[in-house]
């Protein structure tokens, strides 16, 4: 891991995680915790893995229980999106529903790039919005939830792989200028060994509660967070995980309802109990597989699964953020010489931050607005954990199974170096830090 962190991004272009780590690494508890928390796969971008290591090194100690995760009280749509929409509408923002932006025409010269037209389809009618250099255009290029389909208890989610309008818009922009990125790197050739299925399971009785309490040691009706992120069933062929947020999770959720979220990182393998791949399963079958791993007696699994509502989702692009990439594959937030066009979201390029986070989306939006409007205000810096010796010492302690420096299994020359180094820092502030973080 140290070698990966010390490698500059320019030397990690298009590299996969399994090209920088050996098989032994993927058998470690660290990797199990890591992919559980962040949904990484061995084929994912080594460049993004490096960013994650540097970005979240301060949370290494909490990987075993995911206690560093933070949640809104209710689901993010009701707690974040709906209030924001209400706020924007009150301030005169107009929302165009049933509308697809097909293309944005950009006039390019040697010195500048100016968006001049928005081509769109609104309620089936093609329209064009003419733009001036003073009209600012912010593009969310690509989407991991594009082309999502839904199933039900009795039928699987349809396996669609349509490109979808957000990807097509990015492709149309990229065809105009190299600075607008390479969307095909993220939406094409996604490996089959991949997370593509998740599901919500809604119970209207408490049949499952004793099993949840046995595994998670919490009452799901307590009003507190139950799983603090996903609980991974490591013996599952699908590497099935489940998450139970604070109940109720929806404002209109009934008092007797309990909602569980399921997902599997290896959707293309057959289950242990249900001998199908995840995309082949209907809602009942997905629930049966989960109940089996939760310890429900096999004689009771079918009845319990039929009595609940399980809705599968098929998401062909859900792991697109993690596709191996090179520098320039994601457009800069404000491309070179752009006067009124900016890219926002997790497929825009900003320094040091990591994808699949709300913060990344907010940061790119701030950067776009401040740049195009010449706002004299700095975008808040990414937490500098990788540059903080205290965070690094703490991570070293936990990554080495909470061993002191003198207890590490090192070659003799390195053991002698550690011994001499400790002599030199004796009686200094460095020694105090090493003691504080339990390294000596």
C-alpha positions as CSV (number, residue, x, y, z in Angstrom):
1,X,0.0,0.0,0.0
2,X,2.9,2.3,0.7
3,X,4.3,1.7,-2.7
4,X,0.9,2.6,-4.3
5,X,0.6,5.8,-2.2
6,X,4.1,6.8,-3.2
7,X,3.4,6.3,-6.9
8,X,2.4,9.5,-8.8
9,X,-0.9,9.4,-10.7
10,X,0.9,9.8,-14.0
11,X,2.4,6.3,-13.5
12,X,-1.0,4.7,-12.6
13,X,-2.8,5.5,-15.8
14,X,-5.2,2.7,-16.9
15,X,-3.8,0.4,-14.2
16,X,-6.1,-1.9,-12.2
17,X,-5.8,-2.6,-8.5
18,X,-4.9,-6.3,-9.3
19,X,-2.0,-5.0,-11.3
20,X,-0.4,-3.4,-8.3
21,X,-1.3,-5.9,-5.5
22,X,-0.7,-9.7,-5.4
23,X,-3.2,-12.4,-4.7
24,X,-2.3,-12.4,-1.0
25,X,-3.6,-8.9,-0.6
26,X,-7.0,-9.8,-1.9
27,X,-7.3,-12.5,0.8
28,X,-6.6,-10.1,3.6
29,X,-9.2,-8.7,6.1
30,X,-8.2,-5.3,5.1
31,X,-9.4,-5.9,1.5
32,X,-12.6,-7.4,2.8
33,X,-13.3,-4.3,4.9
34,X,-12.2,-2.0,2.1
35,X,-14.3,-3.3,-0.7
36,X,-17.3,-3.6,1.7
37,X,-17.0,0.1,2.7
38,X,-16.3,1.5,-0.8
39,X,-17.5,-1.1,-3.3
40,X,-14.1,-1.5,-4.9
41,X,-13.4,-4.6,-7.1
42,X,-10.0,-6.0,-8.1
43,X,-10.4,-4.7,-11.7
44,X,-11.0,-1.1,-10.4
45,X,-8.8,1.9,-11.0
46,X,-5.5,1.8,-9.0
47,X,-5.4,5.5,-9.4
48,X,-8.7,5.9,-7.6
49,X,-7.6,3.3,-5.0
50,X,-4.6,5.5,-4.3
51,X,-6.8,8.6,-3.9
52,X,-9.0,6.7,-1.4
53,X,-6.1,5.5,0.7
54,X,-4.8,9.1,0.9
55,X,-8.2,10.6,1.4
56,X,-9.5,8.2,4.1
57,X,-6.3,7.1,5.9
58,X,-7.7,8.8,9.1
59,X,-10.5,6.3,9.1
60,X,-8.5,3.0,8.9
61,X,-9.1,2.3,12.6
62,X,-12.9,2.3,12.0
63,X,-12.9,-0.1,9.0
64,X,-13.9,-3.0,11.1
65,X,-17.2,-1.5,12.2
66,X,-17.6,1.4,9.7
67,X,-18.4,3.7,12.6
68,X,-16.9,6.7,10.8
69,X,-19.8,6.8,8.3
70,X,-22.4,9.6,8.8
71,X,-26.0,9.5,7.7
72,X,-29.0,11.9,7.4
73,X,-31.9,11.1,9.7
74,X,-34.1,10.0,6.8
75,X,-33.2,8.9,3.3
76,X,-31.0,11.4,1.3
77,X,-33.6,12.2,-1.2
78,X,-36.1,13.5,1.4
79,X,-33.5,15.1,3.6
80,X,-31.2,16.7,1.0
81,X,-32.8,16.8,-2.5
82,X,-36.3,17.8,-1.7
83,X,-35.4,20.7,0.6
84,X,-32.9,21.9,-2.0
85,X,-35.5,21.8,-4.8
86,X,-37.9,23.7,-2.6
87,X,-35.3,26.3,-1.9
88,X,-34.4,26.8,-5.5
89,X,-38.0,27.1,-6.6
90,X,-38.6,29.8,-4.0
91,X,-35.6,31.7,-5.6
92,X,-37.0,31.5,-9.1
93,X,-35.2,28.5,-10.5
94,X,-37.2,26.8,-13.3
95,X,-37.2,23.0,-13.6
96,X,-37.9,21.3,-16.9
97,X,-39.3,17.9,-16.4
98,X,-39.7,15.2,-19.1
99,X,-36.7,16.9,-20.8
100,X,-33.6,15.4,-22.4
101,X,-30.6,17.6,-23.2
102,X,-29.3,16.0,-26.5
103,X,-26.3,18.2,-27.1
104,X,-24.5,21.4,-26.3
105,X,-22.9,23.1,-29.3
106,X,-19.6,24.7,-28.4
107,X,-17.9,27.3,-30.6
108,X,-14.1,26.7,-30.4
109,X,-11.3,29.0,-31.4
110,X,-7.6,28.9,-30.5
111,X,-8.3,31.2,-27.6
112,X,-11.7,30.3,-26.2
113,X,-14.5,27.8,-26.0
114,X,-18.1,29.2,-25.8
115,X,-21.3,27.2,-25.5
116,X,-23.7,28.7,-28.1
117,X,-26.7,26.3,-28.2
118,X,-28.5,23.8,-26.0
119,X,-30.3,21.2,-28.1
120,X,-33.0,19.4,-26.2
121,X,-36.2,17.3,-26.4
122,X,-39.0,18.5,-24.1
123,X,-42.1,16.3,-23.9
124,X,-41.2,14.8,-27.2
125,X,-40.6,18.1,-29.0
126,X,-37.2,19.1,-30.2
127,X,-36.1,22.6,-29.1
128,X,-33.0,24.8,-29.2
129,X,-31.9,27.4,-26.6
130,X,-29.6,30.0,-28.0
131,X,-26.8,31.1,-25.6
132,X,-24.6,34.1,-25.2
133,X,-21.1,34.1,-23.6
134,X,-22.9,35.5,-20.5
135,X,-25.1,32.4,-20.2
136,X,-23.4,29.9,-17.9
137,X,-23.8,26.1,-18.6
138,X,-23.1,23.5,-15.9
139,X,-23.1,19.9,-17.2
140,X,-23.4,16.8,-15.1
141,X,-21.7,14.4,-17.5
142,X,-22.5,10.7,-17.1
143,X,-24.5,9.0,-14.4
144,X,-24.1,5.8,-12.5
145,X,-27.9,5.4,-12.1
146,X,-28.6,5.7,-15.8
147,X,-30.7,3.0,-17.3
148,X,-31.7,1.6,-13.9
149,X,-34.6,-0.9,-14.1
150,X,-36.8,-2.3,-11.3
151,X,-38.3,-5.7,-10.7
152,X,-40.8,-7.1,-8.1
153,X,-41.3,-10.1,-5.9
154,X,-42.3,-12.2,-8.9
155,X,-40.0,-11.0,-11.7
156,X,-36.4,-9.8,-12.0
157,X,-35.4,-6.3,-13.0
158,X,-35.0,-6.1,-16.8
159,X,-31.4,-6.3,-17.8
160,X,-31.1,-3.2,-20.0
161,X,-27.8,-1.7,-21.1
162,X,-29.0,1.3,-23.0
163,X,-26.5,4.2,-23.0
164,X,-29.0,6.7,-21.7
165,X,-29.2,10.4,-22.3
166,X,-26.6,11.5,-19.7
167,X,-23.9,9.3,-21.3
168,X,-25.0,10.3,-24.8
169,X,-24.8,14.0,-24.0
170,X,-21.2,13.5,-22.7
171,X,-20.3,11.6,-25.9
172,X,-21.8,14.3,-28.1
173,X,-19.7,16.9,-26.2
174,X,-16.6,14.8,-26.2
175,X,-16.9,14.5,-30.0
176,X,-16.4,18.2,-30.3
177,X,-13.2,18.6,-28.2
178,X,-10.6,16.4,-26.7
179,X,-10.7,18.5,-23.5
180,X,-14.2,17.3,-22.8
181,X,-13.0,13.8,-21.8
182,X,-13.5,10.2,-22.9
183,X,-16.8,8.9,-21.7
184,X,-16.3,5.5,-23.3
185,X,-13.7,4.7,-20.7
186,X,-16.4,4.7,-18.1
187,X,-19.5,3.4,-19.8
188,X,-18.1,0.6,-22.1
189,X,-16.5,-2.7,-21.4
190,X,-17.5,-2.8,-17.7
191,X,-16.4,-6.2,-16.3
192,X,-19.0,-8.9,-15.7
193,X,-17.7,-9.6,-12.2
194,X,-19.4,-6.5,-10.9
195,X,-22.0,-5.1,-8.6
196,X,-25.1,-4.4,-10.8
197,X,-28.0,-5.5,-8.5
198,X,-29.4,-4.1,-5.3
199,X,-32.8,-4.5,-3.7
200,X,-35.0,-3.1,-1.0
201,X,-36.7,-5.6,1.4
202,X,-39.8,-4.3,3.3
203,X,-41.0,-6.3,6.2
204,X,-44.5,-5.6,7.8
205,X,-43.8,-8.0,10.7
206,X,-41.0,-8.7,13.1
207,X,-40.1,-12.2,11.9
208,X,-36.6,-11.1,10.8
209,X,-35.8,-9.0,14.0
210,X,-34.3,-11.8,16.1
211,X,-31.9,-12.7,13.3
212,X,-30.8,-9.1,12.8
213,X,-30.4,-8.7,16.6
214,X,-28.2,-11.8,16.7
215,X,-25.9,-10.6,13.9
216,X,-25.8,-6.8,14.5
217,X,-26.5,-6.8,18.3
218,X,-29.1,-4.0,17.8
219,X,-32.8,-3.6,17.9
220,X,-33.8,-2.3,14.4
221,X,-36.7,-0.5,15.9
222,X,-34.6,1.4,18.4
223,X,-34.5,4.6,16.3
224,X,-30.7,4.5,15.9
225,X,-28.6,3.3,13.0
226,X,-28.5,-0.5,13.0
227,X,-25.6,-1.5,10.7
228,X,-23.5,1.7,10.4
229,X,-23.0,1.0,6.7
230,X,-23.2,-2.4,5.0
231,X,-22.8,-5.7,6.9
232,X,-21.0,-8.1,4.7
233,X,-21.8,-11.8,4.6
234,X,-18.3,-12.9,3.7
235,X,-19.3,-16.6,3.0
236,X,-21.8,-15.4,0.3
237,X,-20.9,-16.3,-3.3
238,X,-22.4,-12.9,-4.2
239,X,-20.4,-11.2,-1.4
240,X,-23.9,-10.1,-0.3
241,X,-24.1,-7.1,2.0
242,X,-27.1,-5.4,3.7
243,X,-27.7,-2.1,5.3
244,X,-30.3,-1.1,7.8
245,X,-30.5,2.6,8.4
246,X,-32.3,4.4,11.2
247,X,-36.0,3.4,11.1
248,X,-38.2,4.9,9.9
249,X,-36.1,5.7,6.8
250,X,-39.0,7.4,4.9
251,X,-41.3,10.1,6.2
252,X,-44.4,8.0,5.2
253,X,-43.0,4.7,6.4
254,X,-45.6,2.9,8.6
255,X,-44.6,2.1,12.2
256,X,-44.8,-1.7,11.6
257,X,-42.5,-1.5,8.5
258,X,-38.8,-2.4,8.5
259,X,-36.7,-1.6,5.4
260,X,-33.5,-3.4,4.5
261,X,-31.2,-2.6,1.6
262,X,-29.3,-5.5,-0.1
263,X,-26.5,-5.5,-2.7
264,X,-23.9,-8.0,-4.0
265,X,-20.5,-7.2,-5.3
266,X,-20.3,-10.4,-7.4
267,X,-23.6,-10.3,-9.2
268,X,-22.5,-12.7,-11.9
269,X,-22.0,-15.7,-9.7
270,X,-24.6,-18.2,-8.5
271,X,-25.9,-18.0,-5.0
272,X,-25.3,-20.5,-2.2
273,X,-29.0,-21.2,-1.6
274,X,-30.6,-19.9,-4.8
275,X,-28.6,-21.4,-7.7
276,X,-28.9,-18.3,-9.9
277,X,-26.9,-15.2,-10.6
278,X,-28.3,-12.0,-9.0
279,X,-29.7,-10.5,-12.3
280,X,-31.6,-13.7,-12.9
281,X,-33.3,-13.6,-9.5
282,X,-36.7,-12.1,-8.7
283,X,-37.4,-10.3,-5.5
284,X,-38.4,-13.4,-3.5
285,X,-35.3,-15.3,-4.6
286,X,-33.0,-12.4,-3.6
287,X,-34.7,-12.3,-0.2
288,X,-34.4,-16.1,0.2
289,X,-30.6,-15.9,-0.4
290,X,-30.3,-13.2,2.2
291,X,-32.5,-15.0,4.8
292,X,-30.4,-18.1,4.3
293,X,-27.2,-16.3,5.2
294,X,-28.9,-14.6,8.1
295,X,-29.5,-18.0,9.7
296,X,-33.2,-18.5,9.1
297,X,-34.0,-22.2,9.0
298,X,-34.4,-23.5,5.5
299,X,-37.9,-24.7,6.3
300,X,-39.0,-21.2,7.0
301,X,-37.2,-19.3,4.3
302,X,-39.8,-19.5,1.5
303,X,-42.8,-18.4,3.6
304,X,-40.9,-15.5,5.1
305,X,-39.6,-14.3,1.7
306,X,-43.1,-14.5,0.2
307,X,-44.6,-12.4,3.0
308,X,-42.2,-9.4,2.4
309,X,-41.9,-7.0,-0.5
310,X,-38.5,-7.2,-2.3
311,X,-37.8,-4.8,-5.2
312,X,-34.7,-5.6,-7.2
313,X,-32.9,-2.9,-9.2
314,X,-30.5,-3.5,-12.1
315,X,-27.9,-0.7,-12.5
316,X,-25.6,-1.4,-15.4
317,X,-23.4,1.7,-14.7
318,X,-23.3,1.7,-10.9
319,X,-19.5,1.1,-10.7
320,X,-18.5,3.3,-13.6
321,X,-16.7,5.7,-11.3
322,X,-14.2,3.0,-10.6
323,X,-13.3,2.1,-14.2
324,X,-9.5,2.2,-14.9
325,X,-8.7,5.6,-16.3
326,X,-5.9,7.9,-17.6
327,X,-5.3,11.5,-17.0
328,X,-7.6,13.5,-19.3
329,X,-10.4,10.9,-19.4
330,X,-12.5,13.1,-17.1
331,X,-12.8,16.7,-18.2
332,X,-11.5,19.4,-15.9
333,X,-14.3,21.2,-14.0
334,X,-13.7,24.2,-16.2
335,X,-11.9,23.1,-19.4
336,X,-9.0,25.1,-20.8
337,X,-10.2,28.4,-22.3
338,X,-13.8,27.7,-21.5
339,X,-15.8,30.9,-21.0
340,X,-19.2,29.7,-20.0
341,X,-19.2,25.9,-19.9
342,X,-18.3,23.8,-16.8
343,X,-18.6,20.1,-15.8
344,X,-19.8,19.1,-12.4
345,X,-20.2,15.8,-10.6
346,X,-18.1,12.7,-10.1
347,X,-17.0,12.4,-13.7
348,X,-15.4,15.8,-13.7
349,X,-11.7,16.1,-12.7
350,X,-10.7,17.8,-9.4
351,X,-7.6,17.3,-7.4
352,X,-7.2,14.7,-4.6
353,X,-10.8,14.1,-3.9
354,X,-12.5,10.7,-4.3
355,X,-15.6,9.6,-6.3
356,X,-18.8,8.2,-5.0
357,X,-19.2,10.9,-2.4
358,X,-21.6,13.8,-2.0
359,X,-18.7,16.0,-1.2
360,X,-17.1,15.4,-4.6
361,X,-20.3,16.7,-6.3
362,X,-20.5,19.7,-4.1
363,X,-16.8,20.5,-4.5
364,X,-16.9,20.4,-8.3
365,X,-20.0,22.6,-8.3
366,X,-18.3,25.2,-6.0
367,X,-15.2,25.1,-8.2
368,X,-17.3,25.6,-11.4
369,X,-19.3,28.5,-10.0
370,X,-16.3,30.3,-8.4
371,X,-14.2,30.0,-11.6
372,X,-16.8,31.1,-14.2
373,X,-18.1,33.9,-12.0
374,X,-14.6,35.0,-10.8
375,X,-15.6,34.7,-7.2
376,X,-12.7,35.5,-5.0
377,X,-13.2,32.6,-2.6
378,X,-11.4,29.4,-2.1
379,X,-13.0,26.0,-2.4
380,X,-12.6,24.2,0.9
381,X,-9.5,22.0,0.7
382,X,-9.8,18.2,0.8
383,X,-8.9,17.1,4.4
384,X,-5.2,16.7,4.3
385,X,-5.0,13.4,6.2
386,X,-2.2,12.1,4.0
387,X,0.0,15.1,4.9
388,X,-0.6,14.8,8.7
389,X,2.0,12.7,10.5
390,X,-0.5,12.0,13.3
391,X,-3.0,10.4,10.9
392,X,-0.2,8.4,9.3
393,X,1.0,7.1,12.6
394,X,-2.5,6.1,13.7
395,X,-3.0,4.3,10.3
396,X,0.4,2.6,10.6
397,X,-0.6,1.2,14.0
398,X,-3.9,-0.3,12.8
399,X,-2.7,-1.5,9.4
400,X,0.0,-3.5,11.2
401,X,-2.5,-5.3,13.4
402,X,-1.9,-2.9,16.3
403,X,1.7,-3.8,16.8
404,X,4.5,-1.7,18.0
405,X,7.4,-0.9,15.6
406,X,9.7,-3.3,17.4
407,X,7.1,-6.1,17.1
408,X,6.9,-5.9,13.3
409,X,8.0,-8.9,11.2
410,X,10.8,-7.1,9.3
411,X,14.0,-8.2,7.7
412,X,17.1,-7.9,10.0
413,X,18.5,-4.7,8.3
414,X,15.2,-2.9,8.7
415,X,14.8,-4.1,12.3
416,X,18.2,-2.6,13.0
417,X,17.2,0.7,11.3
418,X,14.1,0.9,13.5
419,X,16.2,0.3,16.6
420,X,18.7,3.0,15.6
421,X,15.9,5.4,14.6
422,X,14.2,5.0,18.0
423,X,17.5,5.8,19.8
424,X,17.8,9.1,17.8
425,X,14.3,10.3,18.7
426,X,14.5,9.4,22.4
427,X,13.5,12.3,24.5
428,X,12.0,14.3,21.6
429,X,8.5,15.3,20.5
430,X,8.7,12.5,17.9
431,X,9.0,10.0,20.7
432,X,6.0,11.5,22.4
433,X,4.0,11.1,19.2
434,X,5.1,7.5,18.7
435,X,4.0,6.7,22.2
436,X,0.7,8.5,21.8
437,X,-0.2,6.4,18.7
438,X,1.0,3.2,20.4
439,X,3.9,2.6,18.0
440,X,6.4,2.3,20.9
